[in-house]
Amino acid sequence: MHKKETCSKESIDTQAAPLTVCAPFSGKVIPIHDIPDPVFSEGIVGLGCGIEPEEETVYAPFDGVISQITETKHAIGITSTDGMELLIHIGIDTVDMNGKGFDVLVTEGQQVKAGQPLLTFSLSEIQAADHPTTTAVLLTNHEDFSALNLMVIGQIQHGLAILKVSK
């Protein structure tokens, strides 16, 4: 039986699974080209995937440092201990919400552990503002790696591996 790689703080498998990005929340993983915004779907910002969220907390996808938090709280950047720079952008055009419905739980420069809550958001407020909830999970420095593999399409629980990169 195949053992699923996990990144939750309960499993402490992050160091055993280097260059792995775990799902920051539970939901449905979709290929990057299905994200309903060309800035993301065409790989302009980075490569990775989309997730249709089923919960409202974003968890750290690996051990790392918070490298960026947008003023409007809808996106967060995290750099892994092995050099991956990841952007988690919640919803499409949610910058227009000016932070309404988003609550950041960390600060820039803060060290975080895999599975640690980073921010919360309101699916109902995003939908009420008439924005898609599709979240982009993108490796922004993908050119520093030789390969990026999407490990799953469809349902995923937070903490399970979704992306694997190679040096």
N, C-alpha and C positions, 0 to 999 in steps of 0.2 A: 504494500500500500504506500502511495506517495505521501510524504510528509509535507504539509504546507508551510512555507516560510512565513514567520510572523515577526512583527516589529513592535508589538505592544510592550509596555513597560513591565507587564507581568511575566513575559517570556524571556527577556534579556537576550534575545537572539540577534540583536542588531549587529553586534560585532562579528557574529558567526555568519551574517549575511551582508557582507560589504557591498557597496554600490547597488543597494536595493532601496526602492521607494515603496513604502507601504501606503495603503489607502488611508487618507486623512479622516474619512468618515465612511459609514456604510451607505451603499447605494448601488446604482447601476453604471458600470464602466462602459464608456462608448469610445470608439476610435476618434482620434483628433479631428479627422475630416468631417465628423458629424457634429462638432461643436457649432452652434448657430451664430457664429461671428467670424468673419474671414481673418481678422487679426490673429485669432487663435487657430482656426481650422487650416489656414495656409502655412502655419509654422513660423509666422513672422516674429512672435515673441519667444518661441521655443518649441521643443517637441515633447510629446507626452500623450495625454489622453484627456477625456472629459469624464465627469461623474455626475449623474443625476442624484442629488443627495436625498437620503431617507432619514437623516438625523441632523441636528442643528449645532453640533459641536465639531470643530476642526481639531484633530489631534496631530501631534508631531509625527511625520512619516518616517523619521529616523532621528538619531542623536545629532545635534548640531547647534548652530547659533542663529538667532533671529537676525536676518540681514536687512529686512525692510518691512515696514508696516505703512500702508497708504494712509494719508490723512483721513480719508473717508472710510477706513477700516474694512473695506471689502476685499482686500488682497494682502497677502503676507508672503514674504520671501524668507527662506531658510537655507542655510549652507551646511551641508553634512560634514562630518569629520574627515571624509575621504574626498571632499572637493566638489560634490554635486551642488549646484545652485538651483533651487526649486522655487517656482512661483505657484501659489495656490490662489486662484482668482475666483471668488464666489459670485456666481451669477453673471449674467450678460448685461452690460450697461448699468450695473449697480453703482457705479461712481455717481450717477445722478441722484442716488438716495442720500448723499452727503452724510453717511454714517448711521442713518436711521435703521434700526434693526440689527446692528452689528455691535458686539462688545468684545474688545481685545483684552486678553488675559495675560499677555506677556509684553515685554519692551524690546526695542531694538538693542542688539548686543547681548541679549540674555542667552545663556546656555540652556538648552532644553534636551530632554530625554525622549526617546521614542514612546509614543502613547500619551504624552503629556498634553492636556488641553491647551490650545493656543488662542482660540476665539470661539465665540458663539454667534449665531445669526438666526434670523427669523424667516423661515420659508414663507410663512403667510404674508409677511410684510413685503418680501421680494415679489411675490405673486400679486399682491394688492397694488404694487407700483407698476404692474404690467411688464415685469422683466422675467426672462427665462431663468430658472434656478441652476441651469447647467454650470458646473464648476470646471475650470481649466486647471489641470495639474501638469505643469510644464517644466522641463529641464531647460533652463535658459542658457546654460553653457554647454549644450550638447556637442558643440564642435570640439570640445576638449576630450571627448570620448570616442572610441572607435565604433561603438554600437549601442543602440537603445532598443530594448525589446519590451513590448506590451505583453504582460504575462497572463492577462485575463480580459475577457469581454463578457459583460453581463453582471449578475449580482456579485457583490463583494461585501465582506464585513470589514469594518475599520481594523487596521493592524495587520491585514494580510497583504502580501507582496502584490503590487500592480505593475511596477516597472523595474527592469534590471538593466544596468549599463555595464559596458566593458571598457577598460582603459585602452 
